[in-house]
Amino acid sequence: MVGNKVDLSVRLGDLTLDNPVIPASGTFGFGREFAPLYDIKKLGSISFKGTTKEERFGNPCPRIAETASGMLNAVGLQNPGVDAVIRDELPFLEKYYAKPVIANVSGFSEAGYVETVEKLSAQPIVGIIELNISCPNVHGGGMSFGTDPDLAASLTRAVKKVSQKPVYVKLSPNVTDIVEIALACEEAGADGLSLINTFMGMRIDIHRRKPVLANRTGGLSGPAIFPLALRMVWDVYEACKIPIIGMGGVSSAEDVVEMMLAGATAVQVGAANLINPWASSDIIDRLPGVLADLGVDKLEDLVGLAHHE
Amino acid sequence: MALKNYQAKLIRHRKIAHLTYELVLEETGIIRGKGEDKGPFGVPSPGQFVNLVVPGFYLRRPFSVADYADGKLVLIYKILGQGTRAMADRLEEGQALSVLSPLGNGFTLVDAKKPLLIGGGVGLPPMYYLAKALKAKGQEPRIAMGFKTADEVFYEEAFRDLGLEVQVATEDGSKGTGGFVTQILEGSYKDGDYLYCCGPMPMLEAIYKMDLAPGQYSFEERMGCGMGACMGCSHKVKNYPLGSKRICKEGPVFRTEEILW
């Protein structure tokens, strides 16, 4: 296939990404730790650290626990607050990334979400708002919006009213029927869906006879959840028409292809960045070779292909 | 000093005390990373750490640098859970390991008349590399080391061989001073004018609250990435945005005046 260039670009609505690979929120900060390691401009986009209206320290430590082929985190949305993000972090991304980024927004009330979205969606470098209604690690908010279709829909409507950018709702897997929530968000005007956030889980330290995490529970991520995420992307793709950003344990170029075959237009890489800081970069480098082996010259052609007869 | 992912060969793996093992690693190549190196593993400084892949486990494991000589990295671990148990059972001399290095901010070498090193249990290892660095600057550090029992004591002779005065405390009194390492600080070491400490959090807090002298404290916490991305090890400190620092990135070493206790 020498000289035969593979087209990795994908379209999320009006936004064209150079490739579908996006570091997932909470595993990449605002890119500062990764920019010295490789040219982050090669990334399809960046979903930056979940941002709330006010600054948050997050949960007490330990916030991290290991699991078989994965990890639990209970960071609890530590972030400097939307004003500091706009003042201190977005200029960095403008300088070192200079392409549209995904603003991951969390909140504890509809008003908090709306104000944060209003501010972030007005920033030129923000291409998409990712509405996080699925953080399992904060109490009194976050995931409660993501487990009730009516709440998810009304929040989506409220945010859509003020957002200057497309709104992708990030769904929780901690529900009986993710399709029901997905349909409610689509109906309420969501431009796309991001799925999945982490699965709620826990570990107990058998020596201390106490939960490992100070927060008791945390969100499970890593390769352990990949097949679970893939199934949910598949089901949501069957039911919804809006684009899907698929995520959950994606660790290789082959995983990216699998997610796209299930129906994802773009794919986020999360926990893998923490084990190998070059993971997202490596995946992008390997994609052309994987596609060449599959005899595919346009990656976007694979989206949802496994659903066809 | 850019972070890189190094390929290493395990050239020595030996038990040095009860449940306690020493690893010696030699760099055999660079898996990922750019920029020139001053030497193998990016020449970590005292108090910095590396992040190791333990075959069969998902998260990397952070280990402070116990020594760095002739480009070889010395790490010490104690069997505390499934990961370290697997290391003791499975790691074999000659095998390849993936190492992220160097990580974190280590100790700043301060001019002091009577520098005091204090290490508790597996918090002792970074004190060895630090002691060498201080000696190389012409300083005469002394060390207080604390363990649970006599059979857990390690590196006592190694510190003496460096020319340090060594005092040992054991919780059960089976060796040296009976009780915690703080007992030594209340005795002949109380004239220490600058402290370098590493050990369990309760030990660090007890030393801090003795208010003996200014110094630096190396913290530990369960980490996700070890390089500042996941916010898994944030620690509240004085005078910092959000009142928080990442133990893996701005730490693991904090100065007395930053610490909130």
Interface residues (C-beta under 8 A of the other chain):
Chain A: G26 T27 F28 G29 R32 E33 F34 P36 L37 Y38 K49 E55 F57 G58 C61 P62 R63 I64 A65 E66 T67 A68 S69 G70 M71 N73 V75 Q78 P80 A84 V212 G222 P223 A271 N273 L274 I275 N276 P277 W278 D282
Chain B: A2 L3 N5 R32 G33 K34 V53 F57 Y58 L59 R60 G83 L100 E221 R222 M223 G224 C225 M227 G228 A229 C230 M231 G232 C233 S234 H235 K236 P241 L242 G243 S244 K249
